[in-house]
Amino acid sequence: MQQVPHRDARWVRAAYESFVGSAGLLEPDGIDPIVAASWQRSLRNGVDPDRPSAVTVAASGELDEYRSAHPLAGAMPLVRDLVGGATGDGLVVAVSDDVGRLLWVEGRGQVRSAVDGVGFVEGALWREDSVGTNAPGTALAARRPVQVLGAEHFARPVQRLSCTAAPVHDPAGGIIGVLDLTGGSAAGSHVARALVRATVAMVERELALRARGAADGGHAPWARDVAPDGDARTAGGASDRAPDLHLLGAPTLRGRRLSLRHAEILLLLTERPRGLSAEELAVLLHPGDLSLVTVRAEISRLRRVADGVLDGPLLAGSRPYRLARMLRSDVDTVRSRLRRGDVRGALSAYPEPLLRRSVAPGVERLREELEAEVRAGVHTCDDAVAVEQWTARDEGADDHTAWTRLVRLAEPGGPQAARARAHLGVLERRLS
């Protein structure tokens, strides 16, 4: 049985001091394997834990020119929409390129001053081989999402901070940058991890749709466009039209009931416009081993089901499998309403978690990401009714940030404010 890594601050600090004090001779047992491997790389690269190498900062003019031409420049409005509100909670949002240069660092207050003080600034080269273990640098080195909490940082000056980061991929699968949240304990939370992953997934979808549109003369094969207000529209101009695919409840395709497996496959393919191989689908569909024969058989059955519902083929090819047409889902409806700032409408379109009965690893990740997107919309909206609707749901019942926001938005002295304060008091006593 794999050992569960310790994330307790005192345990981590003791393991860190033993590792550094022995010059790496004492293995960091019980530590997150990603962090332990990063400590070892940091030591081999000669990073001084007390005085990490000075970071290189690009000149302002050069940085402006470089980042304006970067592929992620066009996605920054989406990043700000989804995680910009988090900066008000003592977090800094940062985006780097594929070599670790920080292109955008946005936030305010004490946390912004703290990250500025350790050189976490726009233009700085924040790589693992110069500053040691840190979420954006280690995410690049490990090529996967990373969360680094306090003393898990290799450089002592950074150990008062926590951070969560994930690589951003282009439509061909290459890493073009990293999205990071840095701050206090909130930056190392489960919510931060889900929010970063959800935002990266949406950015990658946006990049894939743009690339597909460019390859087809400016129009994606499923005739999807993005309106100035961020809403998804069809070529005919319809906005927020009825979904073809329902995944937030009993799964259906154009009104026909789908098996859970077929709904899982369609969800995964709608989220990956460039397609998925049979091997990738097998990994995303089953927590254990799923044979390629089983995957191909399910795809064959799904083709037959779709042929009886749609005019024309639904799936194109098999290397990889991908959708031959746009399928608008109720997940798209939720996201388009969030992009417009219609949080109340998004909640009405989100009656329950995404394919709640599914245990497919790929679906569980997408379910977590969608919940994080909705939660982020609630946390930044000014609609007291929407916030109250969220707190009345299972997902929002213990959401301290949402209850705090409801206290601020509710009419002073009214029953809504009184109820919110009472529940917030219960939560705070429980947390303490």
Disulfide bonds with the S-S distance in Angstrom:
none
